[in-house]
Amino acid sequence: MTEEEKQGEVIEYFDDRFYKMVVSEQTIYLPSSTTILNIVSKPWLATWRGDIGNELANFKSRKAMLKGSLIHDAIHQLWEGAELTAGSFEQDEWVQIVRFKQWHGSLKPALAGNPEMTVYSLEQGYAGTLDFAIRIKAGKYNIGLAKEVELEEGIYIGDLKTGTVGDDKNYFRQLASYDYAYTALTEEQPVGAFILHTQAKSKSGFKMVLRNREEINADFESFIHAKELWISENPAFNPKIMDLPVKISLYDKKEAI
């Protein structure tokens, strides 16, 4: 695979998320894993919206997305060696950032790729942003459970979750899609995958939910089924391209107000 084929640009329009790829001078758009998995019914989400109403649900969702983006960005900075200060964040944001630091101190992982790494599969036709791929030494670790857990040495891919929603199966399907793409791009297969919750109800406040190789493979099969269904519902998919002006005004400059 050439360096040109390895370059991806994220294209976001409203609720659709696509990655723009240039392959052999041809532009193609790949749907993200999360966009594909939106085809899967989420009864718990419908119940939540029904309980509190769409307007409040939309407000809470936007607020949670903004907080999640801020925490993800802060953790990206930490991976790159930055020093953060509490005064730059709201208290609930800082709590989760500190918990990430505690998780990192427990495992002492080494990065196995750039944080917020773009991964994709031209063969399967999707892309995504992997929060982090890490290399862990064999040993027993505190991963937020009652007892330490034995982890084998190797690469693990992880996805950070800052909300309070439980272990949605789509989280694991998304991770499995990243695993497949990461392996194809790096020619190194992770030994495991995990969701890192930084708002867990555990004593430490963080919790890793692990998936082994067999589980990852099963999750990927489920992802492929979802992708086939999504494509059948979106046969001519492309991002919504809108031509918007750079500047606007209600009045002509020569016109007196």
Buried (B, 14 or more C-beta within 10 A) or exposed (E): EEEEBEEBEBBEEEEBBBBBBEEEEEEBBBBBBBBBBBBBEBEEEEEBBEEEEEEEBEEEBEEBEEBBEBBBEBBBBBBEEEEBEEEEBEEEBBBBBBBBBBBBEBBEBEEBBEBBBBBBBBEBBBBBBBBBBBBBEEEEBBBBBEEEEEBEEBBBBBBBBBEEBEEBEBBBBBBBBBBBBBBBBBEBBBBBBBBBBBBBEBEBBBBBBBBEBEBBEBBBEBBBEBBEEBBEEBEEBEBEEEEEEEEEEEEEEEEEE
